[in-house]
Amino acid sequence: MAGVMESVNQRTQLVGQNRLELLLFRLDGDQIYGINVFKVKEVLQCPKLTSLPGSSSVVRGVAHIRGGTIPILDLSLATGNPPIENLEDRFVIITEYNIRIQGFLVRGVERIINMNWEDIQPPPKGTGHDHFLTAVTKYNDELVEIIDVEKILAEVSPVNDDISDDLITPEIAQRAPDLEIMIADDSKIARKQIAKTLLRIGFKVVQFNDGKEAHDHLLDLVAQGISPAEKYPILISDIEMPEMDGYTLTAEIRANPKLKDMFVVLHTSLSGVFNKAMVSKVGADDFLAKFQPDMLGQLVIDRITGMGIELPPSEGEG
């Protein structure tokens, strides 16, 4: 186990080309789960937990780690399974998501594997809308389930997803309905949060479940003689996505003369280990850590008001 912990610390800065590393772990049963090493700060033997009155039942307690107090969530309970027992023999994966640090209680941590995003697939159709999976893959002929952690965190500790009214000026409210914003994100809860912010401003929203689906759509527009950069003043893309990640999507856009003028914002929960050099390397125009509705709204509004193209006239103009 010490080797796995050391590997986590060494590899959290992994930046690949459509590649990722997964830390594999188990919960209550034999099913294998995975989490992107980018999200992992460290792995610990489960420390002593202090109960937190009034908290969700998923929060087994808080732990004092390296000078901070961190909530510890039972991933087994969070996904509708029995609670993890014998805590003194279990492990906690310390992660950073959406500018928050939390620990995930798991039964055991196994190994780190290197994967290609092309081998990571969306959950099978027919699994419904209430599951906690964001993707699946295979390792040694065993199914690996990748949990939608953003969905779990949104249910255990909801974030404020309301945008401030004073950001929406009469001018932008008048003009926004004529503009479409493109979103690519494999997390249902993340797409919902982003769309809510943009729709509140008044924009139309076009959503895609992963980078490949978004890229195929852009190529289809080109084939129809439509300029994607003119149709969509902004593309807001996640980084972690099955089949094609946000880095690769951005690089593909910049490499295509008919797509290269698109304005791309990488919107990611990888706040703790976010690699600014990689964002610059692939050619993204901006990035934002999830989920900050006012900052997202302001970024989009600034882009629209400063894009330098003729916008539809406001009511009474002309």
C-alpha positions in Angstrom: 0.0 0.0 0.0 2.9 2.4 0.7 3.9 2.0 -3.0 0.4 3.0 -4.1 0.4 6.1 -1.9 3.9 7.1 -3.2 2.7 6.7 -6.8 -0.3 8.9 -6.1 2.0 11.7 -4.9 4.3 11.4 -7.9 1.7 11.2 -10.6 -0.9 13.8 -9.7 0.8 16.2 -12.1 0.2 13.8 -15.1 -0.5 15.7 -18.3 -1.0 13.3 -21.2 -2.4 13.6 -24.7 -5.9 12.1 -24.3 -4.6 9.9 -21.5 -5.3 9.6 -17.8 -4.3 7.5 -14.8 -6.9 5.9 -12.6 -6.5 5.0 -9.0 -8.5 1.7 -8.6 -10.3 1.0 -5.3 -13.2 -1.2 -3.9 -16.1 -0.3 -1.7 -18.4 -2.8 0.0 -18.3 -5.6 -2.6 -16.0 -6.9 -5.3 -16.8 -4.2 -7.9 -13.8 -2.1 -8.9 -14.1 1.6 -9.1 -11.7 4.3 -10.4 -10.9 7.9 -9.8 -8.6 10.1 -11.9 -5.3 10.5 -10.2 -5.4 14.3 -11.1 -8.0 14.6 -8.3 -6.1 12.8 -5.7 -3.9 14.6 -3.1 -3.0 11.5 -1.1 -4.1 8.2 0.3 -4.2 7.5 4.0 -5.1 4.8 6.4 -8.4 5.9 7.8 -7.7 8.3 10.6 -9.7 8.8 13.7 -13.1 10.4 12.8 -15.1 12.9 14.8 -18.8 12.8 14.3 -20.4 16.0 12.8 -23.9 16.5 14.3 -26.5 17.4 11.7 -24.4 16.4 8.7 -25.5 14.0 6.0 -25.4 10.3 6.8 -22.9 9.9 4.0 -20.4 12.0 6.0 -19.0 9.5 8.5 -17.2 12.3 10.3 -14.4 14.8 10.0 -10.6 14.2 10.3 -7.8 16.5 11.3 -5.2 16.1 8.6 -2.1 18.3 8.1 -3.5 21.2 10.1 -7.0 21.2 8.4 -10.4 19.6 9.2 -11.7 17.5 6.3 -15.1 15.8 5.9 -14.9 12.1 5.2 -17.6 10.7 2.9 -18.5 7.1 2.8 -18.5 6.4 -1.0 -20.4 3.1 -0.5 -23.2 4.8 1.3 -23.2 7.7 -1.2 -23.8 5.2 -4.0 -26.7 3.4 -2.3 -24.7 0.5 -0.9 -24.1 -0.7 2.7 -21.8 1.4 4.9 -18.1 0.5 5.1 -17.3 -1.2 8.4 -14.1 -1.8 10.4 -12.9 1.8 9.7 -9.5 1.2 11.4 -8.6 -1.2 8.5 -9.9 1.0 5.7 -8.5 3.8 3.7 -9.3 7.4 2.8 -8.6 9.0 -0.6 -8.0 12.8 0.0 -9.3 14.7 -3.1 -9.8 18.2 -4.3 -13.0 18.9 -6.3 -14.5 22.2 -7.1 -12.2 24.2 -4.9 -13.1 21.9 -1.9 -11.0 19.3 -0.2 -12.7 16.1 1.1 -11.9 12.5 1.9 -13.6 9.4 0.4 -13.8 6.4 2.7 -13.1 3.2 0.7 -12.6 -0.4 1.7 -9.3 -0.8 -0.1 -7.0 0.9 -2.7 -5.3 -1.4 -5.2 -3.2 0.1 -8.0 -2.8 2.9 -10.5 -3.4 2.2 -14.2 -2.6 4.3 -17.2 -5.5 4.5 -19.7 -6.4 6.2 -22.9 -9.5 8.3 -22.8 -10.7 6.5 -26.0 -11.0 3.4 -23.8 -13.2 5.2 -21.3 -16.9 4.9 -22.3 -20.1 6.6 -21.2 -22.3 4.4 -18.9 -24.3 1.8 -20.9 -27.7 3.0 -22.2 -30.6 1.7 -20.1 -28.9 2.3 -16.8 -31.4 5.1 -16.1 -30.8 8.7 -14.8 -30.3 8.0 -11.0 -27.1 6.1 -11.1 -23.8 7.6 -9.9 -21.6 6.6 -12.9 -20.0 9.1 -15.2 -18.0 6.5 -17.2 -16.9 2.8 -17.4 -13.9 1.0 -18.7 -12.2 -2.5 -18.5 -9.0 -3.6 -16.8 -7.9 -7.2 -16.9 -11.3 -8.1 -18.3 -13.0 -6.6 -15.2 -15.5 -3.7 -15.4 -14.2 -0.5 -13.8 -16.9 2.0 -12.8 -16.0 5.7 -12.6 -18.2 7.5 -10.1 -19.7 10.9 -10.9 -18.2 12.6 -7.8 -19.7 15.9 -8.7 -23.2 14.4 -8.4 -22.4 13.0 -5.0 -21.0 16.2 -3.7 -24.0 18.2 -5.1 -26.3 15.9 -3.1 -24.3 15.8 0.1 -23.2 19.5 0.1 -25.0 21.5 -2.5 -23.3 24.5 -3.9 -25.0 27.8 -4.6 -25.7 27.7 -8.4 -27.6 31.0 -8.6 -26.1 33.9 -10.5 -26.2 37.4 -9.0 -28.9 39.6 -10.6 -26.7 42.6 -10.9 -24.5 40.8 -13.5 -27.3 40.7 -16.0 -27.6 44.2 -17.5 -30.6 45.2 -19.6 -28.3 45.1 -22.7 -27.1 41.6 -22.2 -30.5 40.4 -21.2 -31.9 41.8 -24.5 -29.1 40.3 -26.7 -28.4 37.0 -25.0 -31.4 35.1 -26.5 -29.9 35.5 -30.0 -26.7 33.7 -29.0 -26.0 30.0 -28.5 -23.4 28.7 -26.0 -21.9 25.3 -26.5 -21.2 23.0 -23.5 -19.2 19.7 -23.4 -19.2 17.9 -20.1 -19.8 14.2 -19.2 -21.3 15.0 -15.7 -25.1 15.5 -15.8 -25.0 17.6 -12.7 -22.2 19.8 -14.1 -24.1 20.3 -17.4 -27.2 21.2 -15.3 -25.3 23.7 -13.2 -23.7 25.4 -16.3 -26.9 25.5 -18.3 -28.8 27.0 -15.4 -26.4 29.9 -15.2 -26.4 30.5 -18.9 -30.1 30.2 -19.3 -30.6 32.6 -16.4 -28.7 35.2 -18.3 -30.9 34.4 -21.3 -28.5 32.5 -23.7 -29.5 29.4 -25.6 -27.5 26.3 -24.6 -26.4 23.4 -26.7 -25.1 20.5 -24.7 -22.8 17.5 -25.5 -21.8 14.6 -23.2 -18.2 14.3 -24.1 -15.4 15.8 -26.3 -15.8 13.4 -29.2 -19.5 14.1 -29.4 -18.8 17.9 -29.4 -16.0 17.5 -32.0 -18.1 15.4 -34.3 -20.8 18.1 -34.1 -18.3 20.8 -35.0 -17.1 18.8 -38.0 -20.7 18.3 -39.1 -21.3 22.0 -39.0 -18.2 22.6 -41.2 -19.5 19.9 -43.7 -22.7 21.9 -43.9 -20.9 25.1 -44.7 -21.6 26.6 -41.2 -18.8 28.4 -39.3 -18.7 27.0 -35.8 -17.0 30.1 -34.4 -19.8 32.3 -35.7 -22.5 29.9 -34.5 -21.1 29.5 -31.0 -19.3 32.6 -29.5 -18.1 30.3 -26.7 -17.4 26.6 -26.1 -17.3 25.7 -22.4 -15.6 22.3 -22.1 -14.8 20.0 -19.2 -11.3 18.4 -19.2 -12.1 14.9 -18.0 -14.4 13.3 -20.5 -14.8 9.8 -22.0 -13.4 9.1 -25.5 -11.9 12.6 -25.9 -10.8 14.8 -23.1 -11.0 18.6 -23.1 -7.2 19.1 -23.7 -7.5 16.9 -26.9 -10.7 18.6 -28.0 -9.0 22.0 -27.7 -5.9 20.8 -29.6 -8.1 19.3 -32.4 -10.0 22.6 -32.7 -6.8 24.7 -32.9 -5.3 22.3 -35.5 -8.3 22.6 -37.8 -8.3 25.8 -39.9 -12.1 25.8 -40.0 -12.4 25.5 -36.2 -9.3 27.3 -34.9 -11.1 30.6 -34.3 -13.4 29.2 -31.7 -13.2 30.7 -28.2 -12.6 27.8 -25.8 -13.0 27.9 -22.1 -11.8 24.9 -20.1 -14.1 24.6 -17.1 -12.8 22.0 -14.6 -13.1 20.6 -11.2 -9.3 19.9 -11.3 -8.7 23.1 -9.3 -6.0 21.8 -7.0 -3.6 20.4 -9.6 -4.8 22.5 -12.6 -1.9 22.7 -15.1 -1.9 26.3 -16.5 1.0 25.5 -18.8 -1.0 22.7 -20.4 -4.0 25.0 -21.0 -1.7 27.4 -22.8 0.0 24.6 -24.7 -3.3 23.3 -26.2 -4.5 26.8 -27.0 -7.5 27.3 -24.7 -8.6 31.0 -24.4 -9.4 30.8 -20.7 -10.1 28.4 -17.8 -12.3 28.4 -14.7 -12.5 26.1 -11.7 -16.0 24.6 -11.1 -18.4 25.7 -9.9 -18.6 29.5 -9.5 -21.7 30.8 -11.2 -20.9 34.5 -10.9 -17.4 34.0 -12.3 -18.7 31.8 -15.1 -21.5 34.3 -15.9 -19.0 37.2 -15.9 -16.6 35.4 -18.1 -19.3 34.7 -20.7 -20.7 38.2 -20.5 -17.2 39.7 -20.9 -16.6 37.6 -23.9 -19.9 38.6 -25.5 -19.5 42.3 -24.9 -15.9 42.3 -26.0 -16.0 39.9 -29.0 -15.9 42.7 -31.5 -18.7 41.5 -33.8 -22.0 43.1 -34.5 -24.6 42.0 -32.0 -28.4 42.1 -32.6 -29.7 45.6 -31.8 -31.4 46.1 -28.4 -35.0 47.0 -28.4 -35.5 50.6 -29.5 -32.2 50.8 -31.3 -31.9 51.3 -35.1 
